[in-house]
Amino acid sequence: MSFTRRSMFAATLAAAFIAAPYAASAQTVMKLASATINDGQHEWQKRFVEALKTKPGGDKIKAEIYPASQLGSIPRMAEGVSLGTIEAFITPTAFVTNLDPRFQIFDVPGLFKSPEHQYAVIQDPAYRDHLETMFLDKGLRVIGAIYNSPTVILLKKPGTTLEAMKGMKVRTFASPLQLEPMKSIGVIPTPLALSEVVPQLQSGGLDGMLAGMPILTAFKYYDVAKYVTDLNFSQILSVNLVNENWFKAQPKEVQDAIRAAGREAEQQAFPWVLDNNKKSYEAWVANKGEILKLPAQEQETMMKNFVALGTKIVDSNPGVKKEFEKLKAVVDAKAPK
């Protein structure tokens, strides 16, 4: 071997030895995106990161949390996790029905009777395993599923009756299970990025928005609108989605660590979410906001109509209907006695 070739070989070998310790300790970055902050979704992210550290293989992942739409609007983050430019995204199911209409099944009005009922259904071992892999054909895996909050409607003017809400422009989720019920009571649904809601409320472009109370208090919406009508027609479920191609590219021990940390974070976050919802209602009133309810008979009639409309929507798509029937069987089995 010539001197030049020996020198090149030695240099290559030395570079390999220098790089080896770095390669062994290198971590794969896992970006965790969300549109919200200081709520149940953010809490799940934080608990997931901590749980991941305790799992074999978890040290090979560097999980970074990006709340409050730091990685883009909700549609852009949904697109990002679908394409793989974002590894993980947590959101209410209603915001990802464009990725797969089967996400609609969790938004059927009146489906879950309480937060505890939803938790019992989602944590049913067989159904939770099914939920994890339900959307693999769309390149998405569910590694987190948590109770979010009841659905309320924020308004700039008091919404004490459905008649009072007619003609109001309200920011909604993109799901037909939110759009169509609002249309049925005369509200004008307006899908809009969360970051655009406050300016539109201030300018008069919007009269209100559908949301969960923790979002309204976390973003201090009481500064621009004071009235919340507790429609409570659905219990919002949030799911943390990961890009399946990215997930499959990880070593098995890392995959196992991610799955285990996600399940652990779900269970840890639930009591925190319940307590945070309670505090959110209290904070709203403490900041001079008002919480209103419809007259009992009007609420009952509205719910009957919403349930019928929701059932009709899911029945119109055979794939969605099949998944809803599977979910409904667990819902009925776990229903409060």
Buried (B, 14 or more C-beta within 10 A) or exposed (E): EEEEEEEEEEEEEEEEEEEEEEEEEEEBEBBBBBBBBBBBBBBBBBBBBBBBEEBEBBBBBEBBBBBBBEBBBBBBBBBBBBEBBBBBBBBBBBBBBEBBBBBBBBBBBBBBEEBBBBBBBBBBEEBBEBBBEBBEEBBBBBBBBBBBBBBBBBBBEBBBEBEBBEEBBBBBBBBBBBBBBBBBBEBBBBBBBBBBBBEBBEEEBBBBBBBBBBBBBBBEBBEBBBBBBBBBBBBBBBBBBBBBEBBEEBEEEBBBBBBBBBBBBBEBBBEBBBEBBEBBBEBBEEEEBBEBBBEEEBBEEBBEBBBEBBBEBBEEBEEBBEBBEBBBEBBEEBEEE
